[in-house]
Amino acid sequence: MQGNVQGNVHVIGAGISGLSAAVRLANAGCEVHLHEATQQAGGRCRSYFDAATNLTIDNGNHLLLSGNRHALAYARSIGTEAGLVGPKSAQFPFVDLTTGKRWQLDLGDGRLPLWVFDSNRRVPDTKLSDYLALAPLIWAPQSKRVGDAIRCEGALYQRLVQPLLLAALNVDPPEGSAGLAGAIVRETLLAGGQACRPLIAREGLSAVLVEPAIKLLQAKGASVRFGHELRGLGLVGRNISELKFGDDAVLLGPNDAIVMAVPPRAAASLLPGLKTPSKFRAIVNAHFRFDPPGGQPPILGVVGGLVEWLFAFPQRLSVTISNADRLVEAPREELAQAIWRDIRSAAGVEGDLPPWQIVRERRATFEATPEQNAQRPGSLTSYKNLFLAGDWTDTGLPATIEGSVRSGNRAADLVLAMRRA
Ligand SMILES: Cc1cc2nc3c(=O)[nH]c(=O)nc-3n(C[C@H](O)[C@H](O)[C@H](O)COP(=O)(O)OP(=O)(O)OC[C@H]3O[C@@H](n4cnc5c(N)ncnc54)[C@H](O)[C@@H]3O)c2cc1C
C-alpha cells in the first residue's frame, strides 16, 4: 500500500490514547488509519462478556472525576458524556471494616476546598492543621517520594490520603512519586468539590468510551483494522518510511505521520533505544453477580480490608484492589471468598459466594515511583513523522484515562502542527 499525496495518519494501538488521538485527527479532517493488534479496541479499558457471571463486565472498574476535563471532553466529542454518571455532588461514603465505622466525605460543589474548614464535613477525627500539613505535596519536586514530603500516618492519611493516592498511583503511597501525587492533589482536592464528583461508565467502558469512538471514526471514513499488529518500522534518515505488519506493509509518503499509542514494552521493542518505564504494578478486580442492596452507593471507599473500593452496578457488585502484585498468584477461589467476606461486611449483605470473576491485570500501570516517572518520554521522538502517546508517556499524571487522553490529544496536535509547517 502506497501513502497518498494528501497524507495519512496511522495510529497504532486502539486504547484510550490511540482512540483520542484518532478522533481528534479525524475531526480535524485527517485521513486516519487505526491499527490494533488484538481483536478488540479499548486496551486496558474495555468490556467483555463473561460466561462465569453471565454478564458483560469491564476488565477493571474505572473511576473518573469531574475535574478530568480532557477525558470528559473526549467523551463529549464521541457523544457519550452523559454515559459518565455519578452523584450530584462530590460525596464519598466510606466504611472501616476493622471498626465498622461509617462516614461520608462531602466535598460540596465549590471551586475551593472550603470543606476543610467545616469540622462536620472533614474526615472524622481530623483537624484543620492535618490538612495544612499536606501543603508540601502540592508542588513537590519530581525526585521526592510521598513519604519524604508528608507524614504517612494518622486519621487523615489512613482515611483519605492513602485511599486516594493508592488508587491514583497504584503503589503504596509512601514510595510513590510526590510530583505525581502533587498533580493529583492539585487537580482534585485543591480544586474543590466541583472537580471531585466521582463518575463511572455505568453501561460499561466499551459502550461509553470505546465503541462510539470506533463508530465515529468509521463514519468519518477512517480505516480501523483489528488483528493488525505493528511488528517493525522501516527507517530512512530521520523519517519512518514503512510500517511492517507481518503479512503486509505500508509505505509512507512524505506527508504521512504516525501516532504510536502502544504500551511501553511494545514501543521499546519497535524503537530500540527508547527510554520507557520498565516496572509495572498489578490491579485486581473482582466481579460478583449480585443485585446491589437498596441504598448501596455507586462507589464505597473501604478501609481496613482487602477491598479498597466497592462499586455497585446493575446486577453486579465489583471491587478494586490496587498495588496488587501480592495477589497475582493467589488461588482464585480463596481470593474470591476473601473478597466476598469483605463485601458482605461493607455492603451489609448475606449469602454464599455468588457467581464471580476475578480479573488480574498484571501490568495495569507503570510503577508511579520517582525513578520510573523519570523514564517517561515526551511525545516527540527522534523521527520527524513519529509521535508517541500512552498513559506512560510524560503526561505529568499517573497512568489514568485523563493522562491517556491528554497524551493522545498532544500527539494529534503535533501531527497537525507538522502538517501546517
Ligand atoms: C484494572 C485497571 C483499573 C484501572 N482503573 C483506572 C481508573 O479507575 N481510572 C483511570 O483513570 N484509569 C484507570 N486505569 C488506567 C487506564 O485504564 C489506562 O491509563 C488507559 O486505559 C491506558 O490507555 P492507553 O491507550 O495508553 O494504553 P492501552 O490501553 O494499553 O492501549 C494500547 C493498545 O495498543 C495495542 N497494541 C500493543 N502493541 C501493538 C502493536 N504492536 N500494534 C498495534 N497495536 C498494539 C494494545 O492491544 C492496546 O489495545 C486502570 C487500568 C487498569 C488495568
Ligand as a Chemical Component Dictionary entry (heavy atoms), coordinates in Angstrom:
data_LIG
# 
_chem_comp.id                   LIG 
_chem_comp.type                 NON-POLYMER 
_chem_comp.pdbx_formal_charge   0 
_chem_comp.three_letter_code    LIG 
# 
loop_
_chem_comp_atom.comp_id 
_chem_comp_atom.atom_id 
_chem_comp_atom.alt_atom_id 
_chem_comp_atom.type_symbol 
_chem_comp_atom.charge 
_chem_comp_atom.model_Cartn_x 
_chem_comp_atom.model_Cartn_y 
_chem_comp_atom.model_Cartn_z 
_chem_comp_atom.pdbx_ordinal 
LIG C1  C1  C 0 -7.618  -2.776 36.156 1  
LIG C2  C2  C 0 -7.386  -1.344 35.806 2  
LIG C3  C3  C 0 -8.062  -0.351 36.503 3  
LIG C4  C4  C 0 -7.856  0.981  36.169 4  
LIG N1  N1  N 0 -8.560  1.943  36.825 5  
LIG C5  C5  C 0 -8.485  3.216  36.400 6  
LIG C6  C6  C 0 -9.325  4.203  36.971 7  
LIG O1  O1  O 0 -10.102 3.930  37.896 8  
LIG N2  N2  N 0 -9.261  5.476  36.498 9  
LIG C7  C7  C 0 -8.394  5.823  35.479 10 
LIG O2  O2  O 0 -8.398  6.989  35.061 11 
LIG N3  N3  N 0 -7.562  4.893  34.932 12 
LIG C8  C8  C 0 -7.593  3.622  35.358 13 
LIG N4  N4  N 0 -6.789  2.676  34.791 14 
LIG C9  C9  C 0 -5.769  3.102  33.807 15 
LIG C10 C10 C 0 -6.341  3.198  32.385 16 
LIG O3  O3  O 0 -7.033  2.033  32.055 17 
LIG C11 C11 C 0 -5.177  3.381  31.426 18 
LIG O4  O4  O 0 -4.453  4.524  31.801 19 
LIG C12 C12 C 0 -5.594  3.526  29.974 20 
LIG O5  O5  O 0 -6.573  2.605  29.596 21 
LIG C13 C13 C 0 -4.337  3.361  29.098 22 
LIG O6  O6  O 0 -4.674  3.558  27.740 23 
LIG P1  P1  P 0 -3.556  3.530  26.632 24 
LIG O7  O7  O 0 -4.251  3.736  25.336 25 
LIG O8  O8  O 0 -2.471  4.486  26.987 26 
LIG O9  O9  O 0 -2.883  2.086  26.698 27 
LIG P2  P2  P 0 -3.564  0.624  26.395 28 
LIG O10 O10 O 0 -4.933  0.594  26.945 29 
LIG O11 O11 O 0 -2.585  -0.373 26.903 30 
LIG O12 O12 O 0 -3.666  0.560  24.830 31 
LIG C14 C14 C 0 -2.610  0.173  23.978 32 
LIG C15 C15 C 0 -3.203  -0.581 22.796 33 
LIG O13 O13 O 0 -2.157  -0.866 21.883 34 
LIG C16 C16 C 0 -2.363  -2.182 21.381 35 
LIG N5  N5  N 0 -1.068  -2.652 20.859 36 
LIG C17 C17 C 0 0.002   -3.083 21.574 37 
LIG N6  N6  N 0 1.019   -3.375 20.736 38 
LIG C18 C18 C 0 0.581   -3.116 19.482 39 
LIG C19 C19 C 0 1.177   -3.218 18.183 40 
LIG N7  N7  N 0 2.461   -3.609 18.034 41 
LIG N8  N8  N 0 0.431   -2.899 17.092 42 
LIG C20 C20 C 0 -0.863  -2.478 17.230 43 
LIG N9  N9  N 0 -1.472  -2.370 18.439 44 
LIG C21 C21 C 0 -0.751  -2.663 19.552 45 
LIG C22 C22 C 0 -2.876  -2.934 22.572 46 
LIG O14 O14 O 0 -3.511  -4.140 22.191 47 
LIG C23 C23 C 0 -3.834  -1.915 23.178 48 
LIG O15 O15 O 0 -5.128  -2.012 22.625 49 
LIG C24 C24 C 0 -6.933  1.337  35.132 50 
LIG C25 C25 C 0 -6.247  0.326  34.458 51 
LIG C26 C26 C 0 -6.473  -0.996 34.789 52 
LIG C27 C27 C 0 -5.725  -2.058 34.030 53 
# 
loop_
_chem_comp_bond.comp_id 
_chem_comp_bond.atom_id_1 
_chem_comp_bond.atom_id_2 
_chem_comp_bond.value_order 
_chem_comp_bond.pdbx_ordinal 
LIG C1  C2  SING 1  
LIG C2  C3  SING 2  
LIG C2  C26 DOUB 3  
LIG C3  C4  DOUB 4  
LIG C4  N1  SING 5  
LIG C4  C24 SING 6  
LIG N1  C5  DOUB 7  
LIG C5  C6  SING 8  
LIG C5  C8  SING 9  
LIG C6  O1  DOUB 10 
LIG C6  N2  SING 11 
LIG N2  C7  SING 12 
LIG C7  O2  DOUB 13 
LIG C7  N3  SING 14 
LIG N3  C8  DOUB 15 
LIG C8  N4  SING 16 
LIG N4  C9  SING 17 
LIG N4  C24 SING 18 
LIG C9  C10 SING 19 
LIG C10 O3  SING 20 
LIG C10 C11 SING 21 
LIG C11 O4  SING 22 
LIG C11 C12 SING 23 
LIG C12 O5  SING 24 
LIG C12 C13 SING 25 
LIG C13 O6  SING 26 
LIG O6  P1  SING 27 
LIG P1  O7  DOUB 28 
LIG P1  O8  SING 29 
LIG P1  O9  SING 30 
LIG O9  P2  SING 31 
LIG P2  O10 DOUB 32 
LIG P2  O11 SING 33 
LIG P2  O12 SING 34 
LIG O12 C14 SING 35 
LIG C14 C15 SING 36 
LIG C15 O13 SING 37 
LIG C15 C23 SING 38 
LIG O13 C16 SING 39 
LIG C16 N5  SING 40 
LIG C16 C22 SING 41 
LIG N5  C17 SING 42 
LIG N5  C21 SING 43 
LIG C17 N6  DOUB 44 
LIG N6  C18 SING 45 
LIG C18 C19 SING 46 
LIG C18 C21 DOUB 47 
LIG C19 N7  SING 48 
LIG C19 N8  DOUB 49 
LIG N8  C20 SING 50 
LIG C20 N9  DOUB 51 
LIG N9  C21 SING 52 
LIG C22 O14 SING 53 
LIG C22 C23 SING 54 
LIG C23 O15 SING 55 
LIG C24 C25 DOUB 56 
LIG C25 C26 SING 57 
LIG C26 C27 SING 58 
# 
